[in-house]
Amino acid sequence: MKVVVMGAGVIGVTTAYYLSKQGAEVVVIDRQTGPGLETSYANAGQLSYGMTSPWAAPGIPMKAVKWMLMKRRPLFIWPLISPTMWKWCVQMVRNCNEESYRINKGRMVRVSSYSRDVMPDLIAETGIEYDGRQQGTLQLFRTAKQMKASKADQDILTEYGSPYEVLGRDACIAVEPALAEVRNKFVGGLRLTADRTGDCRMFTIALTEKCSEMGVEFHYGQSIKSIAVEGGKVVGVDTEIAGRITGDAYVCAMGSYAVNVLTPIGIKLPVYPVKGYSVTLPVTDDAFAPQSTIMDETHKVAITRLGDRIRVAGQAEIAGYSDRLGPHATDTVKHVIKDLFPKGGDISKAEGWTGLRPMTPDGTPVLGPTQYDNLFLNTGHGTLGWTMACGSGRVVADIVLGKTPEISMDGLTAARYAR
């Protein structure tokens, strides 16, 4: 079977790997000049198995108003004249209730837990390096109110069997010794011990090389114009340069841009781009640098150690498909690294980046079959594409090849949006 995968980010490449491993002939198409050059390029670096939760949660609408009024705000909504954007926002608000939150979180945890379980096998099979660490995530609380509010998260972590530790100030410093320099700026933390870290783009490039060795073909610089449909099935992918590329089956792993080619053929997904920012800077002194990931609860910014670099990422900007990186766009993430690890890295050498996260209003990715027998989806992972990549890639590959996936697909497919 020949399978055409649209998209060479971490989602598309992991899908290609699992397809090829099971004997499929695979062709990957991407508009960029290489793999992992969009959302996978400089994300937070977190494999957030313990922090797998939908953004749509009880109380979020009121918190969102507060966040947008902060000086260093984690959320900003541009007042665009966009019915699609406002419809998506309304759908998200409708999911901000206890019942929807638990349903959506259960679906998301199912995918992320599976990804956590299968990723070690992929690493063992391929031997790829990606600056990976297995030292957990420390959610850092600056106030006693935040510490108290985390009890709700602890209950959910217990319910889903995600290991964690509640730490006081000294225990946080024992885990992240550099925090001793700023011990007066926080009161405690919640440590998610099963979480891991790693450079998503480094992983994607290394896995692409393995895929190429396995016979997978990668065609870059190929912007997809449309998906061609005849007689109720997909007959090809039309590109601007190479023309029509054909196969027996097709997987759309185009992130936020999936809707641009799916809507014209009648597949309407509420996937919307939510812009995020990051900076990457070199470590100057290991003793004063983070050792794993610290999530600043106040600013919703993650600080992650990636080898001899520090990645600082966060913010949520709802601004359509804008990929502009303004001169002050990364001020918030820079403030957090200077505030918590002032001696750890060289901020003067920070490399700024922005990317579009493909978000669904319920937080759950869209995986598997469509109304066309030979077209499959692997998109809508939001901020958790890196976390869910291996699990969703393997699940979709199994479905494409007619095998029963190892996890339930209930609530994960496009069928949940059919009404």
Salt bridges, closest charged atoms under 4 A:
GLU38 OE2 - ARG31 NE 2.77
GLU98 OE2 - ARG102 NE 3.14
ASP117 OD1 - ARG116 NE 3.21
GLU125 OE2 - LYS21 NZ 2.80
ASP131 OD2 - ARG309 NH2 2.94
ASP155 OD1 - LYS151 NZ 2.68
GLU159 OE1 - ARG102 NH1 2.42
GLU165 OE1 - ARG191 NH1 3.39
ASP170 OD1 - ARG183 NH2 2.76
GLU181 OE1 - LYS343 NZ 3.24
ASP199 OD2 - ARG309 NH2 2.88
GLU213 OE1 - LYS210 NZ 3.93
GLU217 OE1 - HIS219 NE2 3.20
GLU230 OE2 - ARG244 NH1 3.95
ASP238 OD1 - ARG244 NE 2.75
ASP286 OD1 - ARG305 NH2 2.58
ASP296 OD2 - ARG142 NH2 2.85
ASP296 OD2 - HIS299 ND1 3.05
GLU297 OE2 - LYS300 NZ 2.69
GLU317 OE2 - LYS275 NZ 3.95
ASP331 OD2 - HIS328 ND1 3.27
ASP339 OD2 - ARG142 NH1 2.87
ASP339 OD1 - LYS185 NZ 2.58
ASP362 OD2 - ARG416 NE 2.85
GLU406 OE2 - ARG394 NH2 3.26
